[in-house]
Amino acid sequence: MSDTSLTVIGAGAVGLAIAARLAERFPDIILLERRDHHGTETSSRNSEVIHAGMYYAPGSLKARLCVEGNRLLYEYCARHEVPHNRLTKIIVAMIPEEVAHLEKILAIGLANGVELEMITGEKSRELEPNVPAVAALFSPNTGVISAHGLMDTLLQEVRSKGATFQSSAEVVGLEKKEHEYRIDINTPAGVESFTSERVINAAGLECDTIAGLVGIDLDAAGYRLHYCKGSYFSVASSRTGIVKRLVYPVPTAVSLGVHALVDIAGRLRFGPDAEYLKERGLDYRVDMEKRAAFARGVRRLVPSLAEDDLSPDISGIRPKVQAPGEPARDFIIRDESDRGLPGLINLIGIESPGLTSCLAIARYVEDMMDGKTA
């Protein structure tokens, strides 16, 4: 008999949401986190935006789970008093040639069931007088959330249902036995081992490492991650009110572009950029030398802001499955039974909109365990 019926690896927003959803069904569930605290990596080093879902290919997991997750997240925040703000958002065309890009985004958004409206430059400038757009898309259901507030609430829910949360527990071994998995974890007390009937790999930046431990060929499966760093610069408090909502440019092939965001505390930041890292690592320093390039992008949106108004802020690292120059790829959420690994579900490349989608991803994983997904 296994020591536990279910183990979730990774206590970021997605792992916490999965554990919270499944804890009643699996009261002996174990949630593992390699860091000293939950949610200290990708889940808390991002824009903290509740996305609406207008960027992602219709029918993709990113589109479906973002749209569902948007609704679920607002409901959850209201029910549990998680700090959030439905700020609204505009995606702006700064020159006439960019209007066609907005039209494409509008078509995708409407196909995904997103509430979205094309507005004139005049209307856009009424909303944001300091952003000289020629046209814009208005998203009424985009907002911001306290990522830490959400994750603290999810962890409290996990614990209240009797589940076990173990931090400082890095998975260093994962082996399929006859009807269970042997899991080796490195803890402050040394390496410990236990067995689990099922395993859900929600390890974020190390999800490919975990998949490799159990013998999956990462390159053949398309699971190998490419770290992509995004840095942010904050705006001097004296200039904070210059933008009142989320303001996004037309997206690039790599990211949604350096955008203006007003966080829960009312602080204005711009970011993130997109820098693929040559080596895997967690260097979160923000290079002051980036400020001039950042300022050029910022002034394109808000011309009255100067380089001296910007200061280095946070950075985050995205776990992308597409290499530099490759087209964007969808979330990978996969039952590995056909690889001879029944009871193992891998979540690979859960980048944006992972925070928005976390509650919907948890539902999807539960349906997958019950054989209800395609």
Disulfide bonds with the S-S distance in Angstrom:
none
